[in-house]
Amino acid sequence: MMNRKVNQPLFLVACLFFAQHYTAQNSTHTATIKKIFDYTLTRGKAYDNLHYLCKNIGQRLSGSKAMYLAEAWGLQTMKNAKADNAYLQQCLVPVWQHKKDEKVSATWSGEKGGKLKIAAVALGNSEGTGGKTIQGTLVVVHNYEELEAKHNELAGKIILYNYPFDQTRINTFNGYRDAVTYRGSGASRAAKYGAAAVLIRSVSTAADNHPHTGSVRYNDSFPRIPAIAIGTMHADQLATLATKSEVTIKLKSTSTMLADAPAHNVIGEIKGSLYPEKIITVGGHLDSWDIGEGAHDDGAGIVQSIELINIFHAIGYTPKHTVRVVLFANEENGLRGGNKYADEAAAKNEIHIAAIESDAGGFSPRAFNGTMSEEQYMKFASWLPYLKPYGITDMGKGGGGADIGPLQQKFKTPIIGLSPDGQRYFDLHHCKTDVFEAVNKRELHLGAAAMAALVYLIDNEGL
Amino acid sequence: MMNRKVNQPLFLVACLFFAQHYTAQNSTHTATIKKIFDYTLTRGKAYDNLHYLCKNIGQRLSGSKAMYLAEAWGLQTMKNAKADNAYLQQCLVPVWQHKKDEKVSATWSGEKGGKLKIAAVALGNSEGTGGKTIQGTLVVVHNYEELEAKHNELAGKIILYNYPFDQTRINTFNGYRDAVTYRGSGASRAAKYGAAAVLIRSVSTAADNHPHTGSVRYNDSFPRIPAIAIGTMHADQLATLATKSEVTIKLKSTSTMLADAPAHNVIGEIKGSLYPEKIITVGGHLDSWDIGEGAHDDGAGIVQSIELINIFHAIGYTPKHTVRVVLFANEENGLRGGNKYADEAAAKNEIHIAAIESDAGGFSPRAFNGTMSEEQYMKFASWLPYLKPYGITDMGKGGGGADIGPLQQKFKTPIIGLSPDGQRYFDLHHCKTDVFEAVNKRELHLGAAAMAALVYLIDNEGL
């Protein structure tokens, strides 16, 4: 318990006042940022672009025909936005063949015996059963501790990892990071002890029977056993059944890896008027999983990024530095686009002064989070008063984005991630419910405008 | 342009640090607030309660059969939550008869003549045509200035107010307040000049053909002419047509006011352990419009309010003051419940130390806004650090709620409104799209927990 001083609220209010008002704002900046938001909220094109991408191209898994259509769309959309320069940057991407023919069912005997058909989606990059039906007794574990405790009982079994999403995490990305280890590494951890296959409780905040996909990462020391996502309700149902009966799982699938294929980062630039050789990168990823439409993940991020070109043209602003919009290839199951981009930057001795990514959904923007030096962070944080009127309430530390991570690792480029409100994201992330209709126009456009405002500030104030 | 001092960012960061950390937090408060959020996010019942209300009772216009069912549900839900005391407080409410039989169409002649059927909803409390079809030439105005300029041309005409929602307002409630005058007063302003009826462009951020309803307020000096909402796209289409052709509107409807009927505020209390005579009121409104399910407006607010009883029981917290949960009658088209509640408070000499309302949608909570004395505000604002970890980034001035407004007016009771993210709200407000499926569980529950945390702070620190 504390002793509250009588004048403490007064001091607090004084501090808040100073924090909010001491940074005298540059009135040109303030006016330009208002123009950015006014344009985007009234005449922005990101929502219509997203509609086209989701409904005319749809899901666009790396190496799929739709991925190439999306690349062509991206290039054309950059040209339509009157990018000074729009081009493709080739890389090779893994090709995961997934015919969506997986079948999973459970049977159990005893007085209340029965059978349950389970909605299932093979995890990205996973191997299937080669079209054969395999079967095994279900072993349910909630975490790796339980797996290790049961390691003598796993040979030939089918393991369900039923680790629930921690709903008490206010930042849902923390809940995601906490749970996603079972999706990524659960298969190999079980294969080590001879398991035949794994089922993964979807890494989802929703209570339903929609499986959520995502990458599996096999450890080459162990067999590549099938790894399949099931909905959170089915996971709970199986876990309950397994406490009462021996449950047998039957499972069939055909997914497998094919040879790498060429793909492309799609790039559009506005040439800098003063420092064309210095680059501010803004992007999201073009590829998506092969369920849903990849609307929030990451259709939103790429249409927001392209929107910056529209915005700067519409308000008549010519950046001093080159603004380069990048639709990265293959974020979901390889990160080959992000790696290629940084490799090319190194090969060409490019100067990257900052990189911004939107890959957390097209929801109401609430913060930017950056990974940069302390000195850079102080400048970055000082811009909060420019963005606060538009709902950005925090300039935090530690963010970025998967695709721009390699720039940071190679060159210590300051990287910044747009952080929208994340409460709805993991209901639909990597799921068939991630469709255009789940995106709100104003929320999407506020994010695009916030990114443009941040790029404007970096362009004028440096970082 | 400003001259930036070199050490300014440092000073800013120091200020931010003080603002965030100077108020040494009471560790009991911090721990209790965490319990509140942990419970609500994992085991809260608000979402399930909302599902029942929306799907088993649905829309609940004042005086309708469903309103009485909703009252009974509310009372039972308070009892299920183990309120110490649950009861009804009677008032009389206006009864607007609305058979949803309105028909509106437009015809125009000339080379490109044609006919358009227009989705239409009579505005709340409005009079119809008595079942007769009336017709008149369309006159489109964008605002009252244009209406006044054309006042000699309005006799016998049908006026369309085509005032667009100002999408540049970041706080959409400001856009709503700006535009809603045409819905409220447009009919009488046109009737003054002999208009036969008015069509109102829906006060909506969406581009679609869903009409949004809401109250009309007739001025008794002029005839009560029909007032009908149409979708934003139809409004634009009519406005364009009218620039090219003479457009005739045909219109038929039967809505009318009936005699007042009894209704009830539904009240549930947790008796205060130390100051049972001092009351903290928490509420939303039970009634809704008769399209959609009143899910965000204001099913969300009432299930969040009821949730406080569940929360305090679940975490084992007994408030020192009486916490009174009120599901107010008739907010939408009369405010009779809110007025009755304040009248009864006066008649019984009740002591109300604060009142909180949730009536801005069940979205991610972002702020509380209060109307209170400066001294009270300083205390209120000093609680921000307790709520910031849960996404509340502002304790602002000037909010409250329609139903608790009369308490403020009568007794200067501090009133506080929960302010969730409002970007999606006016897409669905007063519209058939305001259904359960538009509410996200985590967003709804975060709001309930934030309200419980605020009540806990008021209960312990006073206001």
Interface residues (C-beta under 8 A of the other chain):
Chain A: M1 M2 Q8 P9 L10 F11 L12 V13 C15 L16 F18 A19 Y22 T23 A24 Q25 N26 S27 T28 F37 D38 L41 T42 Q167 T168 I170 T172 T205 S364 R366 M378 K379 A381 S382 P389 Y390 G391 T393 D394 D421 Q423 R424 D427 N440 K441 R442 E443 L446
Chain B: M1 M2 Q8 P9 L10 F11 L12 V13 C15 L16 F18 A19 Y22 T23 A24 Q25 N26 S27 T28 F37 D38 L41 T42 Q167 T168 I170 T172 T205 A206 S364 R366 M378 K379 A381 S382 P389 Y390 G391 T393 D394 D421 Q423 R424 D427 N440 K441 R442 E443 L446
